Amino acid sequence: MYATQKNQLRRLSQQEFIALSALCRLSKNLFNVALYESRQYFFAQRKRLSYESNYHLCKQNENYRWLNTDIAQQTMKEVVIFIVGDRILSITCLSTLWRLLPR
């Protein structure tokens, strides 16, 4: 799995390029907002934030409102996949080890 993907888009007009850049930036910002909310919830509650709960937290964000609903929801679903697959599991393992170590 690649962390980033580079695509070369040819024959775009200046307006299309600007619009596409803006949409990519909005999607990136929404991903970061959803990830931030999930991480804050995890650190406070020691539970994973479900997609539905995260949706209600993030739907008022301006990045969500500027994107089409289907694109915004897919971006937020990617946060759930990202967290389950990689980051929060490692945080959970580290916090478990930290509790087990003698002080």
C-alpha positions as CSV (number, residue, x, y, z in Angstrom):
1,M,0.0,0.0,0.0
2,Y,1.4,3.4,-1.0
3,A,1.1,6.3,1.4
4,T,0.9,8.8,-1.5
5,Q,0.1,8.5,-5.2
6,K,1.4,10.8,-7.8
7,N,-0.6,11.3,-11.0
8,Q,0.3,13.4,-14.0
9,L,-2.6,15.2,-15.5
10,R,-2.1,16.5,-18.9
11,R,-4.1,18.8,-21.1
12,L,-5.9,20.6,-18.3
13,S,-6.8,24.1,-18.7
14,Q,-5.7,26.6,-16.0
15,Q,-9.3,26.7,-14.5
16,E,-9.5,22.9,-14.4
17,F,-6.1,22.7,-12.7
18,I,-7.0,25.3,-10.1
19,A,-10.4,23.6,-9.4
20,L,-8.7,20.2,-9.1
21,S,-6.0,21.6,-6.7
22,A,-8.7,23.1,-4.6
23,L,-10.7,19.9,-4.3
24,C,-7.5,18.0,-3.4
25,R,-6.7,20.5,-0.7
26,L,-10.3,20.3,0.7
27,S,-10.1,16.5,0.8
28,K,-6.8,16.6,2.6
29,N,-8.0,19.1,5.1
30,L,-11.2,17.0,5.8
31,F,-9.0,13.9,6.3
32,N,-6.9,15.8,8.8
33,V,-10.0,17.1,10.6
34,A,-11.5,13.6,10.8
35,L,-8.2,12.1,12.0
36,Y,-7.8,14.8,14.6
37,E,-11.3,14.1,16.0
38,S,-10.7,10.4,16.1
39,R,-7.3,10.8,17.8
40,Q,-8.7,13.2,20.4
41,Y,-11.6,10.8,21.2
42,F,-9.2,7.9,21.5
43,F,-6.9,9.7,23.9
44,A,-9.9,10.9,26.0
45,Q,-12.1,7.8,26.0
46,R,-9.6,5.0,25.1
47,K,-12.1,3.8,22.5
48,R,-12.2,4.1,18.7
49,L,-14.6,6.7,17.3
50,S,-17.1,5.1,14.9
51,Y,-17.6,6.5,11.4
52,E,-21.1,7.7,12.3
53,S,-20.0,9.6,15.4
54,N,-17.1,11.1,13.5
55,Y,-19.5,12.1,10.7
56,H,-21.6,14.1,13.1
57,L,-18.6,15.9,14.5
58,C,-17.1,16.7,11.1
59,K,-20.2,17.5,8.9
60,Q,-20.2,21.1,10.2
61,N,-16.7,21.7,9.0
62,E,-16.2,24.0,6.0
63,N,-14.1,21.4,4.2
64,Y,-17.0,18.9,4.3
65,R,-19.5,21.5,3.1
66,W,-17.4,22.6,0.1
67,L,-16.9,19.0,-1.1
68,N,-19.7,16.9,-2.7
69,T,-21.3,14.7,0.0
70,D,-20.1,11.4,-1.5
71,I,-16.5,12.5,-1.8
72,A,-16.5,13.9,1.7
73,Q,-18.0,10.7,3.2
74,Q,-15.5,8.5,1.3
75,T,-12.7,10.7,2.6
76,M,-14.0,10.2,6.2
77,K,-14.3,6.5,5.6
78,E,-10.6,6.4,4.6
79,V,-9.8,7.8,8.1
80,V,-11.5,4.8,9.7
81,I,-9.6,2.4,7.4
82,F,-6.3,4.3,8.1
83,I,-6.8,4.1,11.9
84,V,-7.9,0.5,12.1
85,G,-5.1,-0.6,9.8
86,D,-2.2,1.2,11.2
87,R,-1.9,4.0,13.7
88,I,-4.3,3.5,16.6
89,L,-3.5,-0.2,16.9
90,S,0.2,0.8,17.4
91,I,-0.8,3.4,20.0
92,T,-3.0,0.8,21.7
93,C,-0.1,-1.7,21.9
94,L,2.3,0.9,23.2
95,S,-0.1,2.1,25.9
96,T,-0.7,-1.6,26.9
97,L,3.1,-2.2,27.2
98,W,3.5,1.1,29.1
99,R,0.9,-0.1,31.7
100,L,2.6,-3.5,32.1
101,L,6.1,-2.1,32.6
102,P,7.2,-1.8,36.3
103,R,7.8,1.8,37.5
